[in-house]
Amino acid sequence: MPEPSLPPHGLPSLVGFREEIVKDGVFDRLVRFHALAGGALAGAAPATAHRVLIIAPLSGINPRLLHDMVADMAPWCDLHLLEWRDAAEVPAPCGGFGLADCLSRVLDAVQQLGEVDLIGLCQSALPALAATALLASSRTLPNPRSLVLIGGKIDPRINPTVGDKFAFAHSLDWFRAHALSLVPEGRLGAGRAVYAHETQRRVLWSYVNRHMADGCDIIRKALHDDGLDPAGHPFLSDLASLIDVPAEFFLDVIATVYHADALAHGTLRWCDLPVTPGLIRETALLTIEGGRDDIAGPGQCEVAHRLCPAIPKARRGHRLFMPAGHFNLFHGAVWHDRVHPVVRDFLCRHP
């Protein structure tokens, strides 16, 4: 399989931080963040620092939208981010990329970094939980110390949202015919089937219009951007900077997460191995939800505790933040003042 030479599309150089590309893959990049002190590199993270791996969502969200998470966490931990390339910039001869490939990349990153605290948010919560379950079934591979799931869609049949009901009601063939397109000529990925950013943008603005009256978190952030750097990282601009998603992955998510509800029903497999969250014993588990989240409805992430009964009670945590919406959980004042302190405290209490 040919290796493309692609420009990085992810988080730009942050004021006060330096990026180190740990691994530059075909569909993904593993990035390490180094804090700067007084304009100079502060040096490597101390040996006692928590090594934290954030798995970016593979849902069209640009990694730029995770700026607040990176800016808050990089100063106190050895922070890594597994981010996904714009599929329109991956040449078609490189082949497809499905849910099994995503799980493989998460497993590779965890094994490369050794003992880590793993964070999955939004769409990436399910791959993070599934990867942790697969590692728990191994006798030799290290398990994550902690697993933090933020606004994740583990079981969409719990408190289903408008988007969930739409996915339930439409067949895989319908999505294949109406949601997918080919990357046009002029892009490196010309000819590749994708869930294109243009299609995603229409869905996004439909969502925004639906919430004009009730003032969801997107509307509030449009009126008052409460991010850490609204000039350098304006929320609406970063939100609208969508990236194309591989068609294989998009269809796998519809079939596996929505139609089959495979992880919750114990039927999810990876390379013919069963994915069994019930085997997770050593990894501490924290779930975080927003009371007004209508992308991953309350309860859809918390259900991870029911799927992981072997984790001791003392190594569990759950927080429901009222009245936080989906994007509040990782951007802006709610993240900075309420969610981030809970995440940091949990990770520090479960070394």
HUKAKA-V30099 format. One record per residue. N is the residue number from 1. RES is the residue in one small letter. PSI is psi in degrees with one decimal (NA if undefined). OMEGA is omega in whole degrees, 0 to 359 (* if undefined). D_FIRST is the distance of its C-alpha to the first C-alpha in Angstrom with 1 decimal. Layout:
# HUKAKA-V30099
N|RES|PSI|OMEGA|D_FIRST, N|RES|PSI|OMEGA|D_FIRST
This chain:
# HUKAKA-V30099
1|m|124.5|184|0.0, 2|p|144.8|177|3.8, 3|e|117.3|180|6.5, 4|p|154.5|173|9.4, 5|s|100.5|189|12.9, 6|l|143.3|173|15.0, 7|p|141.9|177|18.7, 8|p|138.7|180|19.8, 9|h|-4.8|194|21.5, 10|g|-145.9|184|23.2, 11|l|129.1|177|26.6, 12|p|170.4|178|28.3, 13|s|126.0|184|30.2, 14|l|144.0|173|33.0, 15|v|120.9|182|36.6, 16|g|1.7|182|37.3, 17|f|155.9|173|33.8, 18|r|137.4|177|30.9, 19|e|140.3|169|27.2, 20|e|122.2|178|25.1, 21|i|107.3|181|21.4, 22|v|-40.0|179|20.8, 23|k|130.1|182|17.0, 24|d|98.8|186|14.9, 25|g|-179.2|181|11.8, 26|v|-47.2|183|9.6, 27|f|-3.0|188|12.2, 28|d|164.5|172|15.0, 29|r|139.3|172|17.2, 30|l|116.7|188|19.7, 31|v|138.7|174|22.8, 32|r|140.5|182|26.1, 33|f|130.1|177|29.4, 34|h|127.3|178|32.2, 35|a|149.1|176|35.6, 36|l|143.1|178|37.8, 37|a|115.1|180|41.5, 38|g|32.7|179|43.8, 39|g|-5.1|179|41.0, 40|a|154.7|179|39.8, 41|l|126.9|183|37.0, 42|a|-12.0|181|38.7, 43|g|174.9|181|36.7, 44|a|150.7|178|34.5, 45|a|142.7|180|35.4, 46|p|156.0|183|38.1, 47|a|-25.9|182|37.3, 48|t|-7.6|182|39.2, 49|a|142.4|175|37.2, 50|h|132.9|173|35.3, 51|r|115.1|187|31.6, 52|v|134.9|178|30.6, 53|l|115.2|173|27.2, 54|i|131.2|174|27.2, 55|i|113.8|179|24.5, 56|a|147.3|176|24.4, 57|p|138.8|173|24.8, 58|l|72.6|185|21.9, 59|s|10.1|184|24.4, 60|g|-14.4|179|24.3, 61|i|131.3|176|26.4, 62|n|137.3|179|25.7, 63|p|-19.1|177|25.7, 64|r|-30.7|184|28.7, 65|l|-12.1|180|30.8, 66|l|13.5|183|30.6, 67|h|-45.2|184|32.5, 68|d|-38.9|177|35.6, 69|m|-48.2|181|34.0, 70|v|-46.1|184|32.4, 71|a|-35.6|180|35.6, 72|d|-33.8|189|37.8, 73|m|-31.5|185|35.8, 74|a|-35.6|182|34.4, 75|p|-23.2|186|37.9, 76|w|-3.3|180|38.7, 77|c|168.0|176|35.4, 78|d|89.6|195|32.3, 79|l|132.1|175|30.2, 80|h|151.6|178|26.4, 81|l|126.4|171|24.6, 82|l|110.0|183|21.2, 83|e|161.5|188|20.6, 84|w|141.8|179|18.1, 85|r|155.6|170|16.7, 86|d|118.2|184|18.1, 87|a|-22.6|178|15.7, 88|a|-12.0|179|17.1, 89|e|10.0|177|15.5, 90|v|115.4|183|11.8, 91|p|140.1|182|10.4, 92|a|-36.3|179|10.4, 93|p|-12.3|177|7.2, 94|c|-8.3|176|5.5, 95|g|-175.8|183|7.6, 96|g|175.5|181|10.8, 97|f|108.8|182|12.6, 98|g|-170.5|181|15.8, 99|l|-39.0|178|18.7, 100|a|-37.6|177|17.3, 101|d|-40.2|177|14.2, 102|c|-45.7|178|16.9, 103|l|-38.9|179|19.0, 104|s|-41.3|180|16.4, 105|r|-39.2|178|16.1, 106|v|-45.1|179|19.9, 107|l|-41.8|178|20.3, 108|d|-43.3|181|18.1, 109|a|-43.2|180|20.2, 110|v|-44.2|180|23.4, 111|q|-36.5|180|22.7, 112|q|-36.5|184|21.8, 113|l|-17.6|182|25.0, 114|g|-139.9|181|27.3, 115|e|120.4|182|30.4, 116|v|159.5|163|29.9, 117|d|124.8|188|31.8, 118|l|132.0|179|29.3, 119|i|123.1|173|30.0, 120|g|133.0|180|28.7, 121|l|145.8|180|30.2, 122|c|-125.8|183|30.3, 123|q|-31.7|186|27.2, 124|s|-4.2|178|25.7, 125|a|-41.3|181|28.7, 126|l|-48.5|176|27.5, 127|p|-35.0|179|24.2, 128|a|-43.4|178|26.2, 129|l|-42.2|180|28.8, 130|a|-42.0|179|26.4, 131|a|-39.9|178|24.5, 132|t|-38.7|178|28.0, 133|a|-41.7|179|29.1, 134|l|-40.1|178|26.2, 135|l|-33.8|179|27.0, 136|a|-24.3|180|30.7, 137|s|-7.3|180|30.0, 138|s|146.2|178|28.7, 139|r|-10.5|188|31.3, 140|t|-27.3|186|29.5, 141|l|144.4|180|27.3, 142|p|142.7|176|29.2, 143|n|146.7|173|30.3, 144|p|141.5|176|30.6, 145|r|-45.1|181|34.2, 146|s|153.6|175|34.6, 147|l|120.0|179|32.8, 148|v|122.8|180|34.0, 149|l|121.3|186|33.2, 150|i|117.5|177|34.4, 151|g|40.5|186|35.0, 152|g|153.0|180|32.5, 153|k|80.9|180|32.3, 154|i|-40.8|178|32.4, 155|d|96.3|185|34.7, 156|p|-6.2|178|35.2, 157|r|-7.1|173|38.0, 158|i|123.1|178|40.2, 159|n|56.8|186|42.1, 160|p|142.3|179|39.6, 161|t|176.6|177|39.3, 162|v|-42.6|179|39.5, 163|g|-38.4|178|35.7, 164|d|-46.8|182|35.5, 165|k|-35.8|177|38.0, 166|f|-44.1|180|36.2, 167|a|-38.2|178|33.0, 168|f|-36.6|191|35.2, 169|a|-9.6|184|36.9, 170|h|140.2|184|34.0, 171|s|165.6|177|31.8, 172|l|-37.1|178|28.0, 173|d|-37.5|178|28.5, 174|w|-46.0|179|30.6, 175|f|-37.9|180|28.0, 176|r|-36.2|184|25.4, 177|a|-31.9|190|27.9, 178|h|-19.3|185|29.4, 179|a|-16.0|186|27.1, 180|l|154.3|177|23.7, 181|s|171.8|179|22.9, 182|l|142.0|176|20.3, 183|v|129.8|184|19.4, 184|p|165.2|174|21.6, 185|e|149.2|182|21.1, 186|g|-16.8|174|21.4, 187|r|153.4|180|18.9, 188|l|-31.6|183|15.3, 189|g|21.6|183|14.3, 190|a|129.6|180|16.6, 191|g|-12.3|179|16.5, 192|r|137.7|175|15.0, 193|a|130.8|184|17.6, 194|v|161.1|162|19.1, 195|y|98.0|195|22.4, 196|a|154.0|181|23.4, 197|h|-30.6|178|25.5, 198|e|-42.0|178|28.3, 199|t|-43.1|178|28.7, 200|q|-39.0|182|28.7, 201|r|-37.8|176|31.3, 202|r|-39.5|178|33.6, 203|v|-41.5|181|33.4, 204|l|-47.5|182|34.1, 205|w|-28.3|173|37.2, 206|s|-41.1|177|38.4, 207|y|-45.2|180|38.4, 208|v|-46.3|180|40.2, 209|n|-36.2|180|42.8, 210|r|-24.2|185|43.5, 211|h|11.6|181|44.4, 212|m|-36.6|184|46.5, 213|a|-37.0|186|49.7, 214|d|-3.3|173|48.9, 215|g|60.6|178|47.3, 216|c|177.1|185|44.0, 217|d|-32.0|178|42.3, 218|i|-43.9|180|40.4, 219|i|-44.1|180|43.8, 220|r|-40.7|181|45.4, 221|k|-27.8|175|42.6, 222|a|-37.2|180|43.0, 223|l|-36.1|180|46.7, 224|h|101.0|180|46.3, 225|d|108.6|184|43.0, 226|d|18.7|177|43.6, 227|g|167.1|182|40.4, 228|l|-27.1|183|40.7, 229|d|71.2|184|39.7, 230|p|-22.6|178|40.6, 231|a|-47.6|181|40.7, 232|g|-27.4|182|37.4, 233|h|66.6|179|35.6, 234|p|130.5|187|37.6, 235|f|-51.5|185|36.8, 236|l|-39.3|179|36.8, 237|s|-44.8|179|34.7, 238|d|-37.6|179|32.0, 239|l|-38.3|183|32.3, 240|a|-10.3|180|31.8, 241|s|64.2|186|28.8, 242|l|157.7|177|26.5, 243|i|152.6|179|22.7, 244|d|143.5|180|20.7, 245|v|135.6|179|19.5, 246|p|136.2|182|16.6, 247|a|-38.4|182|18.4, 248|e|-42.5|180|17.1, 249|f|-45.3|180|18.5, 250|f|-47.2|181|21.6, 251|l|-36.4|177|22.4, 252|d|-40.9|180|21.8, 253|v|-44.5|178|24.3, 254|i|-47.4|184|26.8, 255|a|-41.9|189|26.6, 256|t|-44.8|185|26.5, 257|v|-43.4|185|28.5, 258|y|-57.2|187|31.0, 259|h|-40.9|183|31.5, 260|a|-20.3|185|31.2, 261|d|48.5|197|32.1, 262|a|-42.0|183|30.1, 263|l|-45.3|181|30.4, 264|a|-29.5|182|34.1, 265|h|3.8|175|34.7, 266|g|22.4|182|32.8, 267|t|1.2|180|30.3, 268|l|136.0|179|27.1, 269|r|153.4|175|24.6, 270|w|121.2|183|21.3, 271|c|41.5|179|19.4, 272|d|10.9|175|22.8, 273|l|136.8|178|24.7, 274|p|140.7|175|27.6, 275|v|109.4|190|27.7, 276|t|93.6|179|31.3, 277|p|-24.1|180|32.7, 278|g|-14.5|178|36.0, 279|l|-11.7|182|34.7, 280|i|119.9|181|34.5, 281|r|-40.6|189|37.6, 282|e|-21.7|185|37.1, 283|t|127.0|174|35.3, 284|a|147.7|186|37.8, 285|l|123.7|174|37.2, 286|l|128.5|174|38.3, 287|t|142.1|183|37.9, 288|i|131.6|181|39.0, 289|e|159.3|175|39.9, 290|g|133.5|183|41.6, 291|g|-23.8|179|44.8, 292|r|24.8|180|44.1, 293|d|114.1|178|40.3, 294|d|23.4|168|39.7, 295|i|-47.3|170|36.0, 296|a|97.5|187|35.9, 297|g|148.2|178|39.4, 298|p|132.5|183|41.5, 299|g|-27.0|182|41.0, 300|q|-28.5|179|37.4, 301|c|-39.5|182|36.3, 302|e|-26.3|182|39.4, 303|v|-17.4|178|38.7, 304|a|-31.2|179|36.2, 305|h|-38.2|178|39.4, 306|r|-31.8|181|40.5, 307|l|-13.1|183|37.1, 308|c|64.0|186|37.4, 309|p|-16.4|184|41.0, 310|a|-12.2|179|40.6, 311|i|126.9|180|40.3, 312|p|149.2|181|43.8, 313|k|-36.1|181|45.7, 314|a|-13.6|182|46.2, 315|r|27.5|179|42.5, 316|r|158.5|173|42.1, 317|g|148.6|175|42.7, 318|h|135.6|177|42.7, 319|r|130.5|174|43.8, 320|l|114.2|183|44.5, 321|f|118.0|178|45.1, 322|m|138.6|356|47.6, 323|p|50.6|188|47.4, 324|a|139.9|171|43.9, 325|g|-176.3|187|41.3, 326|h|-50.7|187|37.6, 327|f|-22.4|175|36.7, 328|n|-25.7|187|39.7, 329|l|-18.2|179|38.1, 330|f|10.0|179|35.7, 331|h|137.6|171|37.2, 332|g|-162.0|191|40.7, 333|a|-39.9|180|44.0, 334|v|-46.8|176|43.5, 335|w|-52.7|188|40.3, 336|h|-44.7|188|41.9, 337|d|-24.6|188|45.4, 338|r|-49.1|185|44.9, 339|v|-49.9|183|41.4, 340|h|-45.1|177|40.1, 341|p|-35.0|179|43.3, 342|v|-43.8|179|42.8, 343|v|-47.1|182|39.2, 344|r|-44.1|180|40.2, 345|d|-41.8|181|43.3, 346|f|-45.0|181|41.4, 347|l|-37.5|181|38.7, 348|c|-25.2|179|41.5, 349|r|-11.7|182|43.6, 350|h|69.1|181|40.9, 351|p|NA|*|39.6
